[in-house]
Amino acid sequence: MCRNIKTLFNFDPPATEEEIMAASLQFVRKVSGFNEPSKANAEAFRAAVDEVAAAASRLLDSLVTNADPRNRDVELERARARNAKRFGNPSIGGGVDG
């Protein structure tokens, strides 16, 4: 579940509010153990997501670095290469289906 939480700091363009909310939702899901809370827990769940998103936004706004901003497309290609090395490439017969 938490593998869906992506690094959000030091990208150009900066992380969007939607990306921060998605990461916050994944974090609250992991911590609570609920993919979707019951009606009785829905308000607490939503409040927690909002609080985590606010904290994440404050964190991202306050972090500093001397490194050049990362490029999302380059990082995506690096992740694909790592996954291909780790799990094999199904299109060339090295994966589970190949």
FIKOLZA-533066 format. One record per residue (C-alpha): residue number from 1; z, y, x. Coordinates in steps of 0.05 Angstrom, whole numbers. Layout:
BEGIN
<rec><i>NUM</i><z>Z</z><y>Y</y><x>X</x></rec>
...
// end
This chain:
BEGIN
<rec><i>1</i><z>0</z><y>0</y><x>0</x></rec>
<rec><i>2</i><z>19</z><y>51</y><x>54</x></rec>
<rec><i>3</i><z>-44</z><y>36</y><x>93</x></rec>
<rec><i>4</i><z>-76</z><y>85</y><x>44</x></rec>
<rec><i>5</i><z>-35</z><y>143</y><x>72</x></rec>
<rec><i>6</i><z>-80</z><y>180</y><x>120</x></rec>
<rec><i>7</i><z>-62</z><y>228</y><x>175</x></rec>
<rec><i>8</i><z>-69</z><y>298</y><x>146</x></rec>
<rec><i>9</i><z>-51</z><y>343</y><x>205</x></rec>
<rec><i>10</i><z>-100</z><y>379</y><x>251</x></rec>
<rec><i>11</i><z>-165</z><y>369</y><x>213</x></rec>
<rec><i>12</i><z>-220</z><y>420</y><x>203</x></rec>
<rec><i>13</i><z>-223</z><y>434</y><x>145</x></rec>
<rec><i>14</i><z>-148</z><y>426</y><x>132</x></rec>
<rec><i>15</i><z>-120</z><y>374</y><x>85</x></rec>
<rec><i>16</i><z>-131</z><y>390</y><x>12</x></rec>
<rec><i>17</i><z>-77</z><y>392</y><x>-41</x></rec>
<rec><i>18</i><z>-108</z><y>330</y><x>-71</x></rec>
<rec><i>19</i><z>-102</z><y>292</y><x>-5</x></rec>
<rec><i>20</i><z>-29</z><y>313</y><x>1</x></rec>
<rec><i>21</i><z>-15</z><y>291</y><x>-71</x></rec>
<rec><i>22</i><z>-50</z><y>223</y><x>-59</x></rec>
<rec><i>23</i><z>-8</z><y>210</y><x>3</x></rec>
<rec><i>24</i><z>55</z><y>231</y><x>-33</x></rec>
<rec><i>25</i><z>39</z><y>185</y><x>-91</x></rec>
<rec><i>26</i><z>29</z><y>126</y><x>-43</x></rec>
<rec><i>27</i><z>95</z><y>142</y><x>-8</x></rec>
<rec><i>28</i><z>134</z><y>145</y><x>-74</x></rec>
<rec><i>29</i><z>101</z><y>80</y><x>-97</x></rec>
<rec><i>30</i><z>123</z><y>46</y><x>-33</x></rec>
<rec><i>31</i><z>194</z><y>73</y><x>-34</x></rec>
<rec><i>32</i><z>205</z><y>59</y><x>-108</x></rec>
<rec><i>33</i><z>169</z><y>-7</y><x>-111</x></rec>
<rec><i>34</i><z>131</z><y>16</y><x>-173</x></rec>
<rec><i>35</i><z>56</z><y>21</y><x>-176</x></rec>
<rec><i>36</i><z>64</z><y>52</y><x>-245</x></rec>
<rec><i>37</i><z>135</z><y>68</y><x>-268</x></rec>
<rec><i>38</i><z>163</z><y>51</y><x>-337</x></rec>
<rec><i>39</i><z>169</z><y>106</y><x>-388</x></rec>
<rec><i>40</i><z>243</z><y>111</y><x>-372</x></rec>
<rec><i>41</i><z>227</z><y>125</y><x>-299</x></rec>
<rec><i>42</i><z>163</z><y>165</y><x>-307</x></rec>
<rec><i>43</i><z>194</z><y>234</y><x>-302</x></rec>
<rec><i>44</i><z>236</z><y>217</y><x>-240</x></rec>
<rec><i>45</i><z>174</z><y>186</y><x>-209</x></rec>
<rec><i>46</i><z>131</z><y>248</y><x>-222</x></rec>
<rec><i>47</i><z>186</z><y>294</y><x>-197</x></rec>
<rec><i>48</i><z>192</z><y>253</y><x>-133</x></rec>
<rec><i>49</i><z>116</z><y>257</y><x>-121</x></rec>
<rec><i>50</i><z>118</z><y>332</y><x>-130</x></rec>
<rec><i>51</i><z>178</z><y>340</y><x>-83</x></rec>
<rec><i>52</i><z>146</z><y>296</y><x>-29</x></rec>
<rec><i>53</i><z>81</z><y>335</y><x>-36</x></rec>
<rec><i>54</i><z>118</z><y>401</y><x>-28</x></rec>
<rec><i>55</i><z>155</z><y>375</y><x>33</x></rec>
<rec><i>56</i><z>90</z><y>349</y><x>63</x></rec>
<rec><i>57</i><z>56</z><y>416</y><x>51</x></rec>
<rec><i>58</i><z>112</z><y>453</y><x>85</x></rec>
<rec><i>59</i><z>110</z><y>405</y><x>143</x></rec>
<rec><i>60</i><z>34</z><y>411</y><x>152</x></rec>
<rec><i>61</i><z>40</z><y>487</y><x>148</x></rec>
<rec><i>62</i><z>94</z><y>490</y><x>202</x></rec>
<rec><i>63</i><z>64</z><y>441</y><x>253</x></rec>
<rec><i>64</i><z>29</z><y>470</y><x>314</x></rec>
<rec><i>65</i><z>-16</z><y>439</y><x>365</x></rec>
<rec><i>66</i><z>-59</z><y>459</y><x>424</x></rec>
<rec><i>67</i><z>-108</z><y>403</y><x>410</x></rec>
<rec><i>68</i><z>-176</z><y>417</y><x>379</x></rec>
<rec><i>69</i><z>-180</z><y>401</y><x>305</x></rec>
<rec><i>70</i><z>-205</z><y>331</y><x>290</x></rec>
<rec><i>71</i><z>-269</z><y>318</y><x>253</x></rec>
<rec><i>72</i><z>-262</z><y>275</y><x>191</x></rec>
<rec><i>73</i><z>-329</z><y>240</y><x>200</x></rec>
<rec><i>74</i><z>-314</z><y>222</y><x>272</x></rec>
<rec><i>75</i><z>-245</z><y>195</y><x>252</x></rec>
<rec><i>76</i><z>-277</z><y>154</y><x>196</x></rec>
<rec><i>77</i><z>-327</z><y>122</y><x>245</x></rec>
<rec><i>78</i><z>-270</z><y>106</y><x>294</x></rec>
<rec><i>79</i><z>-232</z><y>72</y><x>237</x></rec>
<rec><i>80</i><z>-293</z><y>32</y><x>218</x></rec>
<rec><i>81</i><z>-303</z><y>10</y><x>290</x></rec>
<rec><i>82</i><z>-229</z><y>-12</y><x>295</x></rec>
<rec><i>83</i><z>-235</z><y>-51</y><x>230</x></rec>
<rec><i>84</i><z>-300</z><y>-84</y><x>252</x></rec>
<rec><i>85</i><z>-267</z><y>-105</y><x>317</x></rec>
<rec><i>86</i><z>-205</z><y>-129</y><x>282</x></rec>
<rec><i>87</i><z>-236</z><y>-164</y><x>222</x></rec>
<rec><i>88</i><z>-308</z><y>-177</y><x>245</x></rec>
<rec><i>89</i><z>-371</z><y>-150</y><x>215</x></rec>
<rec><i>90</i><z>-392</z><y>-190</y><x>152</x></rec>
<rec><i>91</i><z>-464</z><y>-164</y><x>157</x></rec>
<rec><i>92</i><z>-473</z><y>-201</y><x>224</x></rec>
<rec><i>93</i><z>-437</z><y>-264</y><x>206</x></rec>
<rec><i>94</i><z>-369</z><y>-249</y><x>237</x></rec>
<rec><i>95</i><z>-329</z><y>-236</y><x>174</x></rec>
<rec><i>96</i><z>-297</z><y>-278</y><x>121</x></rec>
<rec><i>97</i><z>-361</z><y>-284</y><x>80</x></rec>
<rec><i>98</i><z>-406</z><y>-294</y><x>140</x></rec>
// end
